[in-house]
């Protein structure tokens, strides 16, 4: 039943073009900017378990300008890509005190907090202001600046994340601590 629910949540994420953070040791999922992954300036994630639920490439062989547009009443959505893009869906569980480490993504990431509470921090925020999301809320990470996801509570938190990325690209790039936060 849990797997069915997770797949239904993931399908919902795709239906609404939604996307998160944290990879594992799979080279298709993670990467670093520096060939020496032991660089002490990079932060490692801890206290997390991730499962890649699926990844697929979306393209139109007849048109290199891939475009999806839907309007229903006052609601409009549009996705454009040139030439193609991958969508990957991942379930990530953060144990109490678990964190992703500082990282970026090659494209936008939509994060659904399915259970628990998550706190996000951005490297371009000089005050290191926490962005708190609880079960049923989402967080959009455009992926351009280093950021970190943390479970700062005493209970586990589960996220379903949907990544938009260039075909075959790593979904996460480890980054050094930006210096604006104490962690």
Number of C-alpha atoms within 10 A of each C-alpha: 6 7 9 9 10 17 17 12 18 23 14 12 19 16 9 9 17 25 28 32 30 30 26 16 8 10 13 13 18 18 23 18 12 13 8 9 14 10 11 10 11 20 20 16 19 15 15 22 15 17 13 16 16 13 16 12 14 15 18 12 10 7 11 12 14 17 15 10 9 10 9 7 6 5 7 9 11 10 10 12 16 13 16 19 21 18 21 23 28 25 25 24 24 27 21 18 15 21 25 23 23 27 31 25 27 17 19 20 27 24 26 27 23 22 18 21 24 27 18 20 20 22 18 14 14 11 11 15 13 14 12 17 19 16 15 12 14 20 21 15 22 17 22 13 16 21 24 22 24 25 25 19 16 11 13 19 24 22 26 29 29 28 30 27 22 19 16 13 18 18 28 26 20 25 22 18 20 19 11 15 14 7 10
